[in-house]
Amino acid sequence: MTLLLSERLLLRPVTAEDADTVIRWRNSDEARAAFWTTDVVTHDTHRLFLATRRAHEYVWMAETIDGDRERVGMGALTVDVRACEAEWGKIFVGPAYRRGGYGQEMVRAALRFAFDVLNLKRVWIEAWASNTAILAMYRRIGLRDCLRRSDQPLRERPTAFMEITREMRRAQA
Ligand SMILES: CC(C)(COP(=O)(O)OP(=O)(O)OC[C@H]1O[C@@H](n2cnc3c(N)ncnc32)[C@H](O)[C@@H]1OP(=O)(O)O)[C@@H](O)C(=O)NCCC(=O)NCCS
């Protein structure tokens, strides 16, 4: 079990007990607009999703570390061990917690894990090119535009790819 700790958050693996929260978030109009699939999430699909995660696919729920332990958001890091890189994605911050820096804090915690613990060379993301909020957040964190990956499926609308490499992180430190 991989736990990540940041200033205000604990990122712990998503579990079956998170189903109600995941269902509420993922079936919202904005999540359906932000994610690739618009399929309705149910208790069954959530269980199936958890059961079919591969090794090195970290799907975290972020909760506050103060007394309330509130679920703030979720996100996932999928590591390609052979390529020594990972895709970050599936990020969603609960509407009540937006613009409080939690999204940024989650990504920074995942990047620390990717670079400092797993010693990866690169982390990349793909998002709808129209999702200005998420792209602004990644830019602020230090990711930069990169070329489209040929191994990713062609989507029905334009997407943006961004990356951060080990060298970029060193230069930003
Ligand atoms: C995108 C999202 C994850 C941001 O989470 P958040 O916790 O609100 O983000 P933060 O508070 O950490 O914001 C960090 C920075 O990102 C940028 N940002 C975040 N939301 C933004 C918005 N709605 N519009 C423009 N910029 C935004 C800003 O630069 C912000 O810094 P600032 O608040 O000092 O201006 C959240 O809005 C969300 O869950 N959206 C729906 C799901 C989604 O789009 N997921 C992406 C799938 S690829």
The ligand as a Gaussian input file, in Angstrom:
#p B3LYP/6-31G(d) Opt

LIG

0 1
 C       -8.822000      21.085000     -12.450000
 C       -8.973000      20.791000     -10.959000
 C       -8.375000      19.427000     -10.649000
 C       -8.227000      21.875000     -10.173000
 O       -8.254000      21.554000      -8.801000
 P       -8.141000      22.707000      -7.688000
 O       -7.893000      22.048000      -6.386000
 O       -9.306000      23.607000      -7.793000
 O       -6.843000      23.461000      -8.186000
 P       -5.869000      24.386000      -7.314000
 O       -6.649000      25.136000      -6.297000
 O       -4.732000      23.558000      -6.836000
 O       -5.395000      25.380000      -8.447000
 C       -4.054000      25.554000      -8.795000
 C       -3.980000      26.498000      -9.979000
 O       -4.584000      25.883000     -11.123000
 C       -5.224000      26.894000     -11.925000
 N       -6.682000      26.674000     -11.901000
 C       -7.381000      25.804000     -11.133000
 N       -8.705000      25.879000     -11.430000
 C       -8.828000      26.806000     -12.403000
 C       -9.936000      27.342000     -13.124000
 N      -11.184000      26.911000     -12.891000
 N       -9.697000      28.274000     -14.076000
 C       -8.455000      28.702000     -14.334000
 N       -7.349000      28.261000     -13.664000
 C       -7.540000      27.318000     -12.708000
 C       -4.888000      28.217000     -11.270000
 O       -3.631000      28.654000     -11.782000
 C       -4.733000      27.797000      -9.809000
 O       -4.005000      28.702000      -9.039000
 P       -4.775000      29.949000      -8.342000
 O       -5.980000      29.421000      -7.645000
 O       -3.737000      30.508000      -7.415000
 O       -5.111000      30.880000      -9.471000
 C      -10.471000      20.841000     -10.537000
 O      -11.027000      22.041000     -11.027000
 C      -11.281000      19.681000     -11.053000
 O      -11.343000      18.657000     -10.389000
 N      -11.936000      19.834000     -12.212000
 C      -12.828000      18.818000     -12.766000
 C      -12.100000      17.560000     -13.180000
 C      -11.056000      17.771000     -14.245000
 O      -11.135000      18.659000     -15.097000
 N      -10.063000      16.887000     -14.232000
 C       -9.034000      16.854000     -15.231000
 C       -9.128000      15.603000     -16.001000
 S       -7.820000      15.533000     -17.212000

